[in-house]
Amino acid sequence: MKKIIVTSDSHGDTYLLKQIASKHSDAIAYLHAGDSLDFEANLYPFVTIKGNNDYYISQESKTINIEPLRIYMTHGHKMYLSVENMVAKARQLDCNMFIYGHTHSPFYQVIDGVHILNPGACRYSRSIIGATYAIITISDNQEIDVTFETI
């Protein structure tokens, strides 16, 4: 089994990211979908992209391969975040997962074979369940499951 941790919108709380990584030390990847308000080097082990509040990170999107997933990750502030647009963008880039942040609300749905995931926000959540992050698990037979953890 493989485990991937996905966070977003930590808004300066790098200590919280370190706590999440420590809690899930068995994960094979740690992804941050923007608005960290920190330098990329300070976010290790998280791989991150630039959000609308990030001034120290330059890359606005990344494509990440973790079999069987090919993940497109962007913050989402520069596109209309309809599921149709996200599925189209993922397909255009030959990806089967689209990860975004920006809305501060957790979301997960599989549409026409494309996994659409927003882990929610580590800080300033807009969800009734509070601050969240996501855990992607890939079973030995390549089945993908996504759950949300509250902070």
Backbone as ProteinMPNN parsed JSONL, in Angstrom:
{"seq_chain_A": "MKKIIVTSDSHGDTYLLKQIASKHSDAIAYLHAGDSLDFEANLYPFVTIKGNNDYYISQESKTINIEPLRIYMTHGHKMYLSVENMVAKARQLDCNMFIYGHTHSPFYQVIDGVHILNPGACRYSRSIIGATYAIITISDNQEIDVTFETI", "coords_chain_A": {"N_chain_A": [[0.843, -1.195, 0.0], [0.451, 2.255, -0.772], [0.819, 5.553, 0.516], [-0.231, 8.89, 0.274], [0.078, 12.192, 1.303], [-1.889, 15.081, 1.264], [-2.015, 18.526, 1.356], [-3.156, 21.941, 1.755], [-3.234, 25.523, 1.609], [-1.971, 26.44, 4.066], [-1.111, 28.827, 5.06], [1.199, 30.106, 6.328], [1.656, 28.482, 8.561], [3.95, 26.563, 9.032], [4.915, 24.845, 10.939], [2.708, 23.249, 11.562], [2.515, 21.745, 9.203], [4.837, 20.217, 9.464], [4.108, 18.69, 11.671], [1.985, 17.18, 10.586], [3.371, 15.721, 8.615], [5.069, 14.26, 10.279], [3.229, 12.732, 11.729], [2.336, 11.094, 9.711], [4.522, 9.489, 8.822], [4.97, 7.294, 7.284], [4.183, 7.815, 4.735], [4.602, 8.03, 1.16], [4.765, 10.283, -0.329], [4.38, 13.826, -0.077], [2.246, 16.395, -0.614], [1.565, 19.808, -1.365], [-0.844, 22.113, -2.053], [-0.494, 24.873, -2.472], [-0.448, 28.362, -1.282], [1.22, 28.545, 1.025], [2.764, 30.513, 2.106], [5.51, 30.619, 2.495], [9.0, 29.809, 1.983], [9.895, 27.413, -0.497], [11.893, 25.55, 0.235], [11.646, 25.48, 3.002], [9.435, 23.967, 3.403], [9.858, 21.29, 3.19], [9.08, 17.892, 3.919], [7.292, 18.428, 1.868], [6.118, 18.781, -1.459], [5.453, 21.544, -3.39], [3.372, 24.14, -4.889], [2.844, 27.393, -6.353], [0.616, 29.567, -4.777], [-2.04, 32.053, -4.683], [-1.235, 33.72, -2.632], [1.438, 33.314, -2.344], [4.735, 34.348, -2.432], [7.299, 33.531, -2.609], [7.608, 31.313, -4.09], [7.835, 29.972, -7.314], [6.813, 28.201, -9.272], [3.805, 27.485, -10.8], [2.283, 25.244, -11.263], [2.426, 21.654, -11.152], [3.245, 18.458, -12.482], [2.953, 15.242, -11.344], [4.14, 11.995, -11.022], [2.963, 9.134, -9.605], [2.605, 6.031, -9.593], [-0.522, 4.308, -9.66], [-1.157, 6.837, -10.466], [-1.198, 9.879, -12.28], [-0.634, 12.995, -11.573], [-1.961, 16.229, -11.731], [-1.206, 19.264, -10.31], [-2.301, 22.291, -9.045], [-2.871, 25.579, -7.707], [-5.288, 26.843, -8.242], [-6.357, 29.382, -8.431], [-6.186, 30.734, -10.808], [-7.96, 29.826, -12.654], [-11.256, 28.919, -13.757], [-12.939, 27.014, -11.545], [-14.642, 24.73, -12.261], [-15.938, 21.397, -12.289], [-15.973, 20.332, -14.815], [-14.052, 21.891, -16.21], [-11.758, 21.193, -14.755], [-11.548, 18.422, -15.174], [-11.192, 18.47, -17.955], [-8.718, 19.848, -18.142], [-7.021, 18.053, -16.804], [-7.223, 15.821, -18.507], [-6.182, 16.934, -20.867], [-3.525, 17.082, -20.174], [-2.867, 14.469, -19.909], [-3.423, 13.321, -17.417], [-4.709, 11.602, -14.523], [-5.564, 12.557, -12.139], [-6.531, 15.528, -10.522], [-5.395, 17.975, -8.519], [-6.154, 20.599, -6.349], [-6.253, 23.742, -4.525], [-7.136, 26.621, -2.777], [-10.0, 27.133, -2.448], [-10.526, 26.514, 0.149], [-12.12, 24.474, 1.052], [-12.86, 21.066, 1.543], [-12.964, 18.606, -1.048], [-13.88, 15.857, -3.034], [-14.155, 13.874, -5.853], [-14.801, 11.459, -8.381], [-14.744, 11.736, -11.75], [-15.619, 10.576, -14.783], [-13.373, 8.894, -14.723], [-11.377, 10.597, -13.824], [-9.834, 11.779, -10.993], [-10.801, 14.263, -8.822], [-9.545, 16.454, -6.531], [-9.605, 18.4, -3.635], [-7.886, 19.179, -0.825], [-8.908, 20.7, 1.207], [-8.405, 23.209, 3.732], [-5.571, 23.923, 5.739], [-5.489, 26.058, 7.425], [-7.814, 28.629, 8.259], [-10.235, 27.458, 7.401], [-13.113, 26.882, 5.362], [-14.989, 25.043, 5.752], [-17.6, 23.159, 7.295], [-16.7, 21.085, 8.832], [-14.254, 21.842, 9.714], [-10.666, 22.546, 9.756], [-8.756, 20.75, 7.359], [-6.963, 17.989, 5.787], [-5.923, 15.779, 3.143], [-5.759, 12.225, 2.617], [-4.426, 10.056, 0.41], [-4.74, 6.761, -0.512], [-3.233, 4.02, -2.052], [-3.942, 0.902, -2.955], [-2.467, -2.435, -2.933], [-3.487, -3.672, -5.163], [-3.839, -1.535, -6.824], [-6.069, 0.08, -6.343], [-7.661, 3.16, -5.618], [-8.131, 5.272, -2.882], [-9.569, 7.962, -1.107], [-9.428, 9.908, 1.772], [-10.402, 12.259, 4.313], [-8.778, 14.083, 6.862], [-9.298, 15.719, 9.935], [-7.925, 18.622, 11.472]], "CA_chain_A": [[0.0, 0.0, 0.0], [1.129, 3.547, -0.805], [0.044, 6.638, 1.123], [0.163, 10.237, -0.137], [-0.562, 13.231, 2.106], [-2.149, 16.277, 0.463], [-2.449, 19.681, 2.141], [-3.228, 23.209, 1.023], [-3.636, 26.717, 2.349], [-1.464, 26.431, 5.447], [-1.02, 30.255, 5.391], [2.265, 30.452, 7.256], [1.825, 27.526, 9.656], [4.866, 25.512, 8.599], [5.006, 23.888, 12.049], [1.595, 22.309, 11.393], [2.891, 20.82, 8.131], [5.818, 19.277, 10.038], [3.337, 17.77, 12.518], [1.251, 16.266, 9.703], [4.366, 14.813, 8.027], [5.531, 13.368, 11.347], [2.124, 11.81, 12.022], [2.223, 10.169, 8.577], [5.904, 9.265, 8.381], [4.983, 6.165, 6.355], [3.737, 8.259, 3.405], [5.652, 8.042, 0.136], [4.812, 11.621, -0.914], [3.684, 14.886, 0.642], [1.935, 17.42, -1.603], [0.941, 21.021, -0.831], [-1.462, 22.77, -3.2], [-0.323, 26.321, -2.508], [-0.716, 29.296, -0.194], [1.99, 28.206, 2.222], [3.377, 31.758, 2.571], [6.867, 30.316, 2.942], [9.921, 29.358, 0.937], [9.73, 26.001, -0.817], [12.867, 24.763, 1.009], [11.17, 25.355, 4.384], [8.248, 23.109, 3.442], [10.262, 19.887, 3.065], [9.151, 17.078, 2.714], [6.193, 18.717, 0.947], [6.295, 19.345, -2.8], [4.418, 22.573, -3.416], [3.232, 25.042, -6.02], [2.544, 28.78, -5.993], [-0.764, 30.009, -4.627], [-2.212, 33.491, -4.875], [-0.565, 34.434, -1.543], [2.832, 32.875, -2.274], [5.649, 35.272, -3.091], [8.632, 32.934, -2.615], [7.531, 30.094, -4.902], [7.587, 30.438, -8.676], [6.131, 27.241, -10.153], [2.366, 27.555, -10.553], [1.665, 23.917, -11.348], [3.355, 20.538, -11.308], [2.712, 17.139, -12.809], [3.652, 14.297, -10.476], [3.816, 10.597, -11.317], [3.01, 8.136, -8.535], [1.776, 4.972, -10.195], [-1.059, 4.461, -11.006], [-1.639, 8.206, -10.64], [-0.456, 10.984, -12.886], [-1.324, 14.073, -10.86], [-1.745, 17.634, -12.057], [-1.47, 20.032, -9.099], [-2.283, 23.745, -9.179], [-3.643, 26.167, -6.604], [-6.648, 26.992, -8.756], [-6.819, 30.771, -8.451], [-6.096, 31.302, -12.153], [-8.893, 29.168, -13.569], [-12.609, 28.686, -13.267], [-12.843, 25.674, -10.958], [-15.768, 23.817, -12.464], [-15.433, 20.033, -12.468], [-15.759, 20.132, -16.243], [-12.754, 22.492, -16.542], [-10.684, 20.43, -14.122], [-11.433, 17.161, -15.913], [-10.616, 18.789, -19.272], [-7.305, 20.173, -17.963], [-6.333, 16.8, -16.489], [-7.158, 15.021, -19.742], [-5.27, 17.615, -21.789], [-2.158, 16.791, -19.725], [-2.781, 13.022, -19.731], [-3.425, 13.048, -15.971], [-5.945, 11.004, -14.013], [-5.925, 13.225, -10.894], [-6.389, 16.981, -10.505], [-5.375, 18.458, -7.136], [-6.175, 22.054, -6.251], [-6.554, 24.32, -3.216], [-7.741, 27.94, -2.969], [-11.379, 27.315, -1.981], [-10.538, 26.232, 1.597], [-13.177, 23.492, 1.326], [-12.5, 19.748, 1.015], [-13.798, 18.102, -2.13], [-13.338, 14.723, -3.767], [-15.107, 13.206, -6.741], [-14.219, 10.85, -9.573], [-15.609, 12.049, -12.881], [-15.105, 9.973, -16.019], [-12.045, 8.335, -14.49], [-10.451, 11.61, -13.318], [-10.006, 12.087, -9.572], [-10.726, 15.687, -8.536], [-9.315, 16.509, -5.08], [-9.182, 19.57, -2.875], [-7.73, 18.677, 0.536], [-9.406, 21.658, 2.181], [-7.393, 24.155, 4.193], [-4.962, 23.721, 7.058], [-5.862, 27.233, 8.217], [-8.913, 29.45, 7.721], [-11.145, 26.565, 6.685], [-14.487, 27.314, 5.079], [-15.784, 23.823, 5.849], [-18.253, 22.971, 8.596], [-15.958, 20.093, 9.615], [-13.027, 22.471, 10.193], [-9.436, 22.445, 8.966], [-8.581, 19.377, 6.872], [-6.025, 17.591, 4.75], [-6.384, 14.531, 2.527], [-4.876, 11.066, 2.546], [-4.683, 9.178, -0.728], [-4.122, 5.446, -0.374], [-3.239, 3.188, -3.253], [-3.802, -0.479, -2.489], [-1.563, -3.277, -3.707], [-4.1, -3.954, -6.473], [-3.944, -0.241, -7.512], [-7.307, 0.806, -6.055], [-7.385, 4.47, -5.026], [-9.098, 5.712, -1.887], [-9.247, 9.27, -0.556], [-10.119, 10.253, 3.006], [-10.031, 13.558, 4.867], [-8.491, 14.137, 8.306], [-9.449, 17.06, 10.506], [-6.757, 19.067, 12.228]], "C_chain_A": [[0.88, 1.247, 0.0], [0.215, 4.59, -0.18], [0.648, 7.972, 0.693], [-0.623, 11.225, 0.723], [-0.698, 14.481, 1.245], [-2.699, 17.375, 1.37], [-2.591, 20.882, 1.217], [-3.51, 24.311, 2.022], [-3.248, 26.668, 3.823], [-1.179, 27.849, 5.938], [-0.037, 30.56, 6.517], [2.505, 29.475, 8.387], [2.666, 26.332, 9.202], [5.034, 24.454, 9.679], [3.903, 22.835, 11.931], [1.91, 21.294, 10.295], [3.888, 19.786, 8.639], [5.117, 18.254, 10.93], [2.598, 16.731, 11.673], [2.217, 15.251, 9.088], [4.861, 13.815, 9.06], [4.469, 12.316, 11.684], [2.005, 10.736, 10.945], [3.607, 9.896, 7.99], [6.023, 8.097, 7.407], [4.525, 6.554, 4.943], [4.914, 8.256, 2.437], [5.768, 9.405, -0.534], [3.956, 12.556, -0.074], [3.496, 16.038, -0.348], [1.235, 18.599, -0.928], [0.452, 21.849, -2.014], [-1.497, 24.295, -3.094], [-0.865, 27.096, -1.33], [-0.073, 28.832, 1.118], [2.537, 29.465, 2.89], [4.791, 31.544, 3.098], [7.725, 29.962, 1.733], [9.753, 27.859, 0.743], [10.661, 25.125, 0.021], [12.403, 24.547, 2.45], [10.001, 24.384, 4.523], [8.58, 21.621, 3.359], [9.661, 19.072, 4.204], [8.058, 17.366, 1.673], [6.701, 19.282, -0.373], [5.152, 20.337, -2.954], [4.397, 23.341, -4.732], [2.81, 26.412, -5.483], [1.04, 29.006, -5.899], [-0.85, 31.515, -4.792], [-1.575, 34.327, -3.769], [0.897, 34.041, -1.394], [3.718, 33.809, -3.09], [7.048, 34.684, -3.234], [8.696, 31.658, -3.455], [7.151, 30.527, -6.32], [6.751, 29.497, -9.53], [4.646, 27.162, -9.813], [1.637, 26.222, -10.676], [2.765, 22.878, -11.48], [2.57, 19.31, -11.728], [3.592, 16.123, -12.092], [3.189, 12.888, -10.816], [4.036, 9.727, -10.093], [2.063, 7.036, -8.979], [0.725, 4.457, -9.225], [-1.555, 5.883, -11.302], [-0.646, 9.064, -11.416], [-1.244, 12.216, -12.455], [-0.947, 15.428, -11.442], [-2.13, 18.419, -10.813], [-1.295, 21.519, -9.389], [-3.088, 24.317, -8.011], [-5.089, 26.395, -7.024], [-7.131, 28.423, -8.887], [-6.787, 31.404, -9.837], [-7.002, 30.599, -13.158], [-10.263, 29.054, -12.924], [-12.676, 27.23, -12.822], [-14.139, 24.877, -11.07], [-15.183, 22.414, -12.644], [-15.182, 19.748, -13.94], [-14.399, 20.692, -16.678], [-11.599, 21.677, -15.976], [-10.469, 19.09, -14.824], [-10.774, 17.407, -17.265], [-9.127, 19.088, -19.165], [-6.496, 18.916, -17.66], [-6.173, 15.949, -17.745], [-6.181, 15.611, -20.747], [-3.813, 17.268, -21.464], [-1.928, 15.304, -19.481], [-2.643, 12.638, -18.26], [-4.751, 12.41, -15.569], [-6.304, 11.524, -12.62], [-5.611, 14.708, -11.025], [-6.482, 17.398, -9.05], [-5.308, 19.981, -7.166], [-6.453, 22.472, -4.813], [-7.474, 25.51, -3.405], [-9.131, 28.104, -2.366], [-11.531, 27.11, -0.476], [-11.644, 25.26, 1.995], [-12.778, 22.142, 0.741], [-13.497, 19.279, -0.039], [-13.102, 16.905, -2.755], [-14.452, 14.087, -4.579], [-14.317, 12.598, -7.895], [-15.206, 11.057, -10.703], [-14.946, 11.514, -14.143], [-13.66, 9.508, -15.866], [-11.006, 9.325, -14.002], [-10.811, 11.922, -11.866], [-9.793, 13.582, -9.377], [-10.645, 15.825, -7.015], [-8.9, 17.896, -4.628], [-9.087, 19.091, -1.433], [-8.371, 19.551, 1.6], [-8.26, 22.559, 2.606], [-6.877, 23.772, 5.566], [-5.313, 24.869, 8.001], [-6.968, 27.975, 7.484], [-9.875, 28.622, 6.876], [-12.507, 27.217, 6.476], [-15.443, 26.127, 5.147], [-16.407, 23.719, 7.234], [-17.528, 21.938, 9.453], [-14.617, 20.634, 10.115], [-11.855, 22.269, 9.249], [-9.18, 20.977, 8.61], [-7.355, 19.242, 5.981], [-6.495, 16.238, 4.242], [-5.303, 13.469, 2.58], [-5.328, 10.223, 1.359], [-3.999, 7.857, -0.422], [-4.299, 4.685, -1.68], [-2.96, 1.77, -2.785], [-2.844, -1.25, -3.386], [-2.142, -3.643, -5.078], [-4.494, -2.665, -7.208], [-5.283, 0.479, -7.332], [-6.972, 2.069, -5.279], [-8.517, 4.842, -4.082], [-8.634, 7.059, -1.349], [-10.09, 9.497, 0.693], [-9.623, 11.627, 3.459], [-9.798, 13.406, 6.371], [-8.732, 15.569, 8.75], [-8.217, 17.35, 11.366], [-7.219, 19.581, 13.58]], "O_chain_A": [[1.909, 1.299, 0.672], [-1.006, 4.527, -0.324], [1.862, 8.165, 0.739], [-1.841, 11.108, 0.857], [0.252, 14.894, 0.579], [-3.704, 17.19, 2.057], [-2.197, 20.841, 0.051], [-3.967, 24.06, 3.138], [-4.088, 26.833, 4.708], [-1.018, 28.049, 7.143], [-0.386, 31.184, 7.519], [3.485, 29.626, 9.117], [2.15, 25.23, 9.013], [5.269, 23.286, 9.368], [4.147, 21.654, 12.177], [1.604, 20.11, 10.441], [3.797, 18.61, 8.287], [5.491, 17.082, 10.942], [2.587, 15.546, 12.006], [1.919, 14.057, 9.045], [5.053, 12.642, 8.742], [4.791, 11.148, 11.898], [1.62, 9.602, 11.231], [3.82, 10.058, 6.788], [7.064, 7.925, 6.773], [4.487, 5.705, 4.053], [6.064, 8.451, 2.831], [6.747, 9.67, -1.23], [2.969, 12.157, 0.543], [4.471, 16.589, -0.859], [0.413, 18.412, -0.031], [1.241, 22.239, -2.875], [-2.435, 24.93, -3.577], [-1.621, 26.585, -0.504], [-0.723, 28.742, 2.16], [2.749, 29.483, 4.103], [5.216, 32.213, 4.04], [7.231, 29.834, 0.613], [9.501, 27.124, 1.698], [10.25, 24.056, 0.473], [12.738, 23.528, 3.055], [9.621, 24.022, 5.636], [7.684, 20.781, 3.449], [9.718, 19.507, 5.354], [7.92, 16.623, 0.702], [7.585, 20.137, -0.407], [4.0, 20.002, -2.676], [5.288, 23.203, -5.57], [2.467, 26.557, -4.31], [0.29, 28.68, -6.819], [0.164, 32.177, -5.017], [-1.39, 35.532, -3.946], [1.531, 34.407, -0.405], [3.484, 34.031, -4.277], [7.898, 35.27, -3.905], [9.737, 31.003, -3.514], [6.254, 31.349, -6.503], [6.045, 29.953, -10.429], [4.271, 26.821, -8.691], [0.495, 26.094, -10.236], [3.891, 23.188, -11.87], [1.4, 19.143, -11.383], [4.817, 16.143, -12.217], [1.99, 12.62, -10.889], [5.159, 9.598, -9.604], [0.855, 7.117, -8.757], [1.047, 4.192, -8.067], [-2.284, 6.104, -12.269], [0.567, 8.979, -11.228], [-2.365, 12.449, -12.909], [0.231, 15.736, -11.623], [-3.242, 18.273, -10.305], [-0.266, 21.945, -9.914], [-3.892, 23.612, -7.402], [-6.01, 26.163, -6.241], [-8.221, 28.654, -9.409], [-7.31, 32.503, -10.023], [-6.836, 30.755, -14.368], [-10.399, 29.089, -11.701], [-12.49, 26.319, -13.63], [-14.666, 24.404, -10.063], [-14.051, 22.27, -13.105], [-14.266, 18.997, -14.276], [-13.675, 20.04, -17.43], [-10.58, 21.492, -16.641], [-9.33, 18.676, -15.04], [-9.899, 16.647, -17.679], [-8.347, 18.636, -20.004], [-5.405, 18.735, -18.2], [-5.093, 15.418, -18.004], [-5.437, 14.881, -21.402], [-2.974, 17.173, -22.36], [-0.908, 14.919, -18.909], [-1.861, 11.758, -17.901], [-5.783, 12.649, -16.195], [-7.225, 11.012, -11.984], [-4.574, 15.097, -11.562], [-7.516, 17.206, -8.411], [-4.518, 20.572, -7.903], [-6.843, 21.65, -3.984], [-8.478, 25.42, -4.112], [-9.41, 29.163, -1.804], [-12.548, 27.488, 0.106], [-12.056, 25.23, 3.155], [-12.398, 22.066, -0.428], [-14.7, 19.521, 0.062], [-11.892, 16.925, -2.98], [-15.537, 13.801, -4.072], [-13.303, 13.143, -8.329], [-16.354, 10.618, -10.634], [-13.855, 11.943, -14.521], [-12.833, 9.701, -16.757], [-9.857, 8.943, -13.781], [-11.947, 12.283, -11.557], [-8.737, 14.114, -9.721], [-11.539, 15.382, -6.293], [-7.966, 18.489, -5.168], [-10.084, 18.644, -0.866], [-8.379, 19.186, 2.775], [-7.252, 22.656, 1.907], [-7.636, 23.353, 6.441], [-5.421, 24.684, 9.214], [-7.048, 27.952, 6.256], [-10.277, 29.028, 5.785], [-12.981, 27.995, 7.304], [-16.571, 26.201, 4.658], [-15.811, 24.14, 8.225], [-17.713, 21.909, 10.67], [-13.918, 19.95, 10.862], [-12.026, 21.873, 8.096], [-9.359, 20.082, 9.437], [-6.794, 20.223, 5.494], [-7.371, 15.617, 4.844], [-4.108, 13.764, 2.587], [-6.461, 9.743, 1.311], [-2.81, 7.832, -0.105], [-5.356, 4.708, -2.31], [-1.877, 1.472, -2.281], [-2.46, -0.781, -4.458], [-1.401, -3.892, -6.029], [-5.355, -2.678, -8.088], [-5.596, 1.394, -8.094], [-6.113, 2.06, -4.397], [-9.695, 4.744, -4.424], [-7.437, 7.273, -1.158], [-11.306, 9.305, 0.68], [-8.563, 12.09, 3.038], [-10.53, 12.693, 7.057], [-8.411, 16.516, 8.031], [-7.573, 16.448, 11.901], [-6.399, 20.01, 14.391]]}, "name": "protein", "num_of_chains": 1, "seq": "MKKIIVTSDSHGDTYLLKQIASKHSDAIAYLHAGDSLDFEANLYPFVTIKGNNDYYISQESKTINIEPLRIYMTHGHKMYLSVENMVAKARQLDCNMFIYGHTHSPFYQVIDGVHILNPGACRYSRSIIGATYAIITISDNQEIDVTFETI"}
